[in-house]
Structure formats: C-alpha cells, structure tokens
Amino acid sequence: MASLGADAGAAGADGPEGLIDDDLAFTRPWGFALGEVSASVLLVQGERDRVIPPAHARMLKAALPHATLDLRADDGHVSVLRHLGAALSR
C-alpha cells in the first residue's frame, strides 16, 4: 500500500490535470461495445467501495461475455487490492 500511496502522490504533484483527464475519459465512448470483448475479464470489487459503486462492477459483469466478478464484502476501493494476487492465480 505504501508504493500505491507514493505513486498517487507523485501523480498529483504537478496539479490536477491527470485526474481531470481521467474523469473526462469516463464520460466519453470507449470506442467498442462491451459485448464485443472476447477476452476473459476478471473484475475484483469491494462491496464497501465509496469511489466506484459495486453496481458498476455488476453492470460490467452483465455486459462482458467472458467476465468473472469477485465481490469482496468487507473491502473498499483500495483494500480490495490485497486480494488481487489470489484472484489472478486462479
């Protein structure tokens, strides 16, 4: 978690432009339909996430033909990262 914090701090050191760019990207079309994604997709989501609602992960799961959703009841936006290693090793 320390390296994540250091990366986040460095990313914002020169101003908010990167965050603004990310937010604007969320409002634009992605250039493809989710139903066209043929790769397997693993979604790991914390049920207590206050940044990205768990409903968003459920929507992605429903729209992606080869998606697996791993919902973590006791995790939030960052604490869910501790489960990624185990999820990816499956």
C-alpha positions in Angstrom: 0.0 0.0 0.0 2.9 2.3 0.6 4.0 2.2 -3.0 0.4 2.9 -4.2 0.4 6.0 -1.9 3.7 7.1 -3.3 2.5 6.7 -6.8 -0.7 8.6 -6.2 1.2 11.4 -4.5 3.7 11.7 -7.4 0.9 11.6 -10.0 -0.8 14.6 -8.4 2.3 16.5 -7.6 2.1 18.7 -10.7 -1.5 19.5 -10.4 -5.0 18.0 -11.0 -4.7 17.7 -14.8 -4.3 13.9 -14.7 -7.3 13.4 -12.5 -9.4 15.7 -14.7 -8.3 13.8 -17.8 -9.4 10.6 -16.2 -12.8 12.0 -15.2 -13.4 13.3 -18.7 -12.4 9.9 -20.2 -15.2 8.3 -18.1 -17.8 10.4 -19.9 -16.8 9.5 -23.4 -17.5 6.4 -25.5 -14.8 3.8 -25.2 -14.7 3.0 -29.0 -16.0 -0.5 -28.7 -19.1 -2.3 -27.3 -18.5 -4.3 -24.1 -20.3 -7.3 -25.7 -17.6 -7.4 -28.4 -14.8 -8.1 -25.8 -13.7 -11.7 -26.4 -11.0 -11.9 -23.8 -11.6 -13.2 -20.3 -12.1 -10.4 -17.8 -11.6 -10.5 -14.0 -13.5 -7.9 -12.1 -12.5 -7.6 -8.4 -14.7 -5.2 -6.5 -15.1 -4.2 -2.9 -18.7 -4.0 -1.7 -17.8 -1.1 0.6 -16.2 0.9 -2.3 -17.2 4.6 -1.9 -15.4 5.7 -5.1 -16.8 3.3 -7.7 -20.2 1.8 -6.8 -20.4 -2.0 -6.7 -23.3 -1.7 -9.1 -20.8 -0.6 -11.8 -19.0 -3.9 -11.5 -22.3 -5.8 -11.7 -23.1 -3.8 -14.9 -19.7 -4.7 -16.4 -20.2 -8.3 -15.5 -23.6 -8.4 -17.2 -22.2 -6.7 -20.3 -18.9 -8.6 -20.8 -19.5 -12.0 -22.3 -16.5 -13.7 -20.5 -16.3 -11.8 -17.2 -15.9 -13.2 -13.7 -16.9 -11.0 -10.8 -15.2 -11.4 -7.5 -17.1 -9.3 -5.0 -15.3 -8.7 -1.6 -17.9 -7.9 1.1 -15.6 -6.3 3.6 -13.4 -4.3 1.2 -13.4 -0.8 -0.2 -11.7 0.9 -3.1 -8.1 0.3 -2.0 -8.3 -2.5 0.5 -9.6 -4.8 -2.3 -6.1 -4.7 -3.8 -4.9 -7.2 -1.2 -7.0 -9.9 -3.0 -5.7 -9.4 -6.5 -2.8 -11.8 -6.2 -5.1 -14.7 -5.1 -7.7 -13.7 -7.7 -5.1 -13.7 -10.5 -3.6 -17.0 -9.5 -6.9 -18.9 -10.0 
